[in-house]
Amino acid sequence: MLLHAALFFGALAGATTLVALIPRVIAARIWVGLPLGLVLIGLTASIASFESADPAFDNELALIALVTVTVTRLWQRRWSWMGAQLFATACLAAIAYLLFAGQLTFETVRGFIYVVASAALLLLEIAALSLSASYLFEIIEALARKPQRQHQGDPSFLPKVALQVPAYNEPMEVVAETLKSLAAIDYPDLIVQVVDNNTPDEANWRALEKLCQELGPRFQFMHLENWPGYKAGALNEANRRLPKDVEIVGVVDSDYVVNADWPRAVVDHFADPKVAFVQTPQNYRDWSDDQYLRGLYYSYQYFFEITMPSRAHRNAIIFAGTMGLIRLSVLREIGGWNSDIVTEDAEASLRMLARGYRGVYEPRPFGAGLMPLSFDGLKKQRFRWALGGMQILRLHWKSLLVPGAGEKLTLGQRIHYLLGSVQWFGDPLMACFTLLLLATAFATAFHHQLPIRTMTGAILGLPVAFLATGLLRAVWAMKLKTRCTWRDAIAGLQVWFALSWVVTLACVRGLLRFHTAFLRTPKSKEGEATWFQVLRSASIEVLLSVAGFVAAIAMLIRAPSMSTAALSFLLVFQAS
């Protein structure tokens, strides 16, 4: 029965996903979505009854699906019916599969090692499908939720603003473009504080100091020598030196070209005393003529087009640093930036929300920076982000998990911030599944069986279906929200997977050791890399990829069957 239920709900979830891809269906009104959803449930039950000896059971499964969709729609009243059905059926398929996998794991005990290994596999599957559900929730929030009224400010509110540009050994041609764009900002009461932090080359920071003098009295330059705390420590000292009448501070990365209407266009939100910070999307330039950079660009945009709007619905956005404004009094109230955290901006926003303040997300970009121009630079950036997520989890897990320990954090804020850290574990999970698939493939090629639960028959199609529909939904959501091509959306997905190993290392490092050095993202490309340098930069990734392809081919040749074909597909996907 559990096997049949898993296949039933899996087929229904897959059909709902495919229908949702039809333009405008996912956000359709209830008089369109409800009949369409009922047809999908009815068709699935009818087709299943031809293969089943118990049509009454299929009708019961159809009723369970309908009730679950209805409850989901009542739970999230702003979702469309098709959005609710997409989420509900995917969850039902995952739950039914996990129940069947659990039954299969423990109904036949084949020794201690078998039980331990199979239980560990089941836990990995629970974690993977739970993370998949969290990604799907964000997608539905972005695509199927009715828009709601945005926070309104007072356009006449124009407090004194200080824009801070932290710099460390930056290329002058890059930072000069940033400072010149800041000089052109149309705002009546503004200072620009350029904070040079530990640049070892005196000629470099002296040239930066001279440029600030040339740009006029709006610019203030400070050089910190042998200063502790990396970027966060430097900004804390910069805040201490600000004039008393500064109310709002903003952070601008040294490679950003800022629009002249920022911060005037967003500072009005601070007329509300409960608003602690305002974040705008990070945007980039000089990417459209290169396929790698296009994929990287859209992989960044996914967060600001899908994840941040989802978090904004529950006042749970993060302060993402550059192109964000923050109320200085609130920043001082929480003790400033935490120099022990490499993602000090996101961590500070959690502490501000815990005090009962509000964060506002303005979805329009007001500037454009430079993306990492090399894979090695990208790996450093992603390592820092993932490591910061682990640090936040270690530092604030009680606030996020223990009732009453999170000050004024709401349930929605706790869940979003918890997922913001936990979702990084998707890459270590993928690494675990890859290693397990490799071991299974080599064992099968030599006609051995690992002491772990195995599946045969139609149920093997479900993990493949879960993977395929999950990837399809991610690419589809990226394409819809960023208006990119299918090719660019797939390239963005490839960027995510290419960074899987470095994120895995960051998660392990963050769990084992809290303190770490700040990894700076390079702002310029250091010449063209040779093939040897490229392979050396991604040596582990290349090794795993080659091993995956070899193992998949060996398994298919030595033990051809439908089961090994399904496993080979998963392994080739992981390898590619």
Secondary structure by P-SEA (a helix, b strand, c coil): caaaaaaaaaaaaaaaaaaaaccccccccaaaaaaaaaaaaaaaaaaaaaacccaaaaaaaaaaaaaaaaaaaaacccccaaaaaaaaaaaaaaaaaaaaaaaaaccccccaaaaaaaaaaaaaaaaaaaaaaaaaaaaaaaccccccccbbbbcccccbbbbbbbbccccaaaaaaaaaaaaaccccbbbbbbbbcccccaaaaaaaaaaaaaacccbbbbbbccccccaaaaaaaaaaaccccccbbbbbccccccccccccccccccccccccccccccccccccccaaaaaaaaaaacccccaaaaaaaacccccccccccccaaaaaaaccccccccaaaaaaaaaaaaabbbbbbbccccccccccccaaaaaaaaaaaaaaaaaaaaacccccccccccccccaaaaaaaaaaaaaaaaaaaaaaaaaaaaaaaaaaaacccccbbbbcccccaaaaaaaaaaaaaaaaaaaaaacccaaaaaaaaaaaaaaaaaaaaaaaaaaaccccccccccccccccccaaaaaaaaaaaaaaaaaaaaaaaaaaaacccaaaaaaaaaaaaaac
